[in-house]
Amino acid sequence: MIYKCGSITKRQISTFEKESLEMGKGSSKYAWVMDRTPEERERGMTLEVNYWRIKTEKYFCHLIDVPHAIDQVISAASQADAAILMVDAKKGSFEAGYAMDGQTRQHAFILYCLGVKQLIVAVNQMDAVNYDQERYNEIVLEMSELLKKIGYNPKAIRFIPISGWTGENFLEPASNMSWYQGTHIEMMNRYGNLVRASFKTLFEAINTFLLPSDDSGPMRTCVSRVFQPGDDHNLQIGNGRFSFMGHVERGILKPGDEVVFYPTHTNSNPCTARITNLEISHEETTSAKKGNIVNFILDGISHANSPHVGDVMVHKSDSSIGRIRSFQAQVIVQSHCGSIEVGYQTTVLINSAQVVVRLTAIERQLDRRGRTIAENPAKIEEGDGAIVTFEVQEPLTAEPFKDCSGLGRLILMDGNKNSEGVANLIVGVIREVERV
């Protein structure tokens, strides 16, 4: 897709083709655009989250190429406004992803829980099934039912058959799939108005995405990566200095802004700085707003106490946010191998932060509609909803969902699996926080 839209040259692709053939991996020439490390190219799989910018007729888009590891999927999804869910059309491959412990099912659920409601389902490798219309229709039916159960509106899902190898249905309709006459969708925009759209290609499908809602509250930018001097991903303007990547969750960020990073910052060990350079897709910019993925250089930062992945960057004058001691959340136990009681310890993922937390109270058990079933239950189990309180065991900054959705969605994971092989997963939103 990156090649088709002109974001990489034919000469670069030819170089990748030559190098991949020398390694006996000739089919990897397009994958190497994003898979840049020797280990990724040797193993033939994505191991790091990578970014690229493309331009459609309507938008400049950041593409985030995500490995299969759940924590990386969660980190990337927390930065996304929309997603392309790739589904393998080959017999056996689709069924494996669709299974209870399959990655397709798990990734779709995580996307929905993290608020990514705009979705393209690209049924890939249609060339491997001889462009079979019946196979495509079968997958669309199965995925529609799955996504509806997760919470997606089936009328708003953008299904499209493609071939990543041949590039069919990327920019132009595929001659091998003349039976595909396009997809029609219906969705609500941010003003509550019904919007109808149709498309025949992947790029047209991307153009049907709606922009995220405006948010003019205090600036919040979550640090997602820290680049050291000499890192291949470091800013060209870094000149040997550290640079950082983040996702603007709210407000406006500009060069010259005086900022502070929580929870790394404390009164006794400050973590404050000034933004000297700000980039979007390696192009300098004078401002960034909600939804932008940015790189930035800091002046005045102490290397002894520099920002970390998971930090929240805010304006220095903003005292409305800081470290938290605990949070109350409304959660659903999506999958779990046993009962959950007070004292349960697990890992919470909030945006790019991952910290250990301990359950200190189960205040209410809820049904699927959020109605109270029991007060102060002794335990909750798979399928239950609940109002719970967790105490953080490591420094963390978060906010109630109503104040900042990007800092108020959470996923709890402990590394175990239930009887069907599905990872223990608790999802929810933060209702209240207790500041340190």
Summary of the structure (lengths in Angstrom):
residues: 436
radius of gyration: 22.4
end to end distance: 46.8
largest distance: 66.9
contacts: 1378
relative contact order: 0.10
helix: 21%
strand: 36%
